[in-house]
Amino acid sequence: MPTQTPGFPLVFAKRILLFSLIAVGMGQTVLFAILAPLGREIGLSVIQIGAIISASSVTVFLCMPIWGRASDRWGRKRIILVGLFGYSLGTVVFAAVFKSAMIGLFPPLMAFIALVVSRMAHASVMSATMPAASAYMADITDIATRTKGMGAVGAANNLGAILGPALGGGLAIFSLLTPLWFSAGITLVTAVIVLIYLPDVPRQVFTRKQAKMKRTDPRIMPFMIVGVLMFMGFAIVQQTMAFRFQDVLSLTAVQTARTFGLGMMLSAAASLFSQAILVQHLDIRPFNLLRIAMPLLILAFIIMATAESRLLLLGAMTLLGLGMGLAGPGFMAGASLAVGAEEQGAVAGVAGSCGPLGFTIGPILGTILYSIQPEYPYIFTLMVYLPLLVFVLWHKDKI
């Protein structure tokens, strides 16, 4: 194992890796905090806004396994850098399209098409970071510390998710696009730091040719089922809750960005607590983490479907973060531990693609349901999670 390689700066490598994930998490949540009001500002419908995220997510779903396998061949650091530099450049292009629409260069339909195309191109490159980073963490941890390592990856991402909405809400007073320009700069600086300071992991050489890992591989199939459905529900919430805050509380675009940003901050803080405190200090098996998380998530959806006050809606998002903070490390660590050392890049790509698949289905489905009746997205998600709870309680944990 790389952790046993003499002279490898393990602690320093973890810090740089986790710092890069904070930047990625921050950039992602900046977009989610401002996309709904920004889309409405240029005349896009609720469904069109959801379609932008769905198009991006299906691209990530298709590309993430490819980048995961590429990190097995070309090294983790190179692929992480591809994702970071690509993220920065893609954010600039995406923001430029929005700016063009806001000053009247693009009518709404042309703006929608340009946003979808630019976001898909952006996603095809930025999807390199997470599978390579997860595989890097798997390389520098052993079986005993894998769950905690994946928890640290999730905690770093969630710390960024706390900073992102704060950044979005604070900078939105200048313009709704300012947070995107700023996050592109932060990610570029992070990429340079990773280029200079992140050490390459001493890679093992595997002589036999690796078969392409399938999502239906029986070793990881239970985690794939849980992951796709879990992230689909999470995506439905992230894509529709900004509309719910705006419509229920009668908020302006800037007020919506701030209020939903606060909700995302609370959600991310609760998730960080789960991953940095509970997962790191309690020795809980991966599937048991999922069994604890599901009831919390179900309760969150019940509140979202019925509440019409700011306090209750913010409380529901906090519960959502607490549950996802437990479920994420359980899902990723379980899949990682189910396969051998030579397949860590492949499994990181495949397991990591469950989130994008969920975010492909969730936003478009959630916005369609929301346009019919505002409570329907959360009722639907609740109906999905109830059998999912039964599944994780019934399934025998083999790890």
Beta strands, then each sheet from edge to edge (+ up, - down):
end
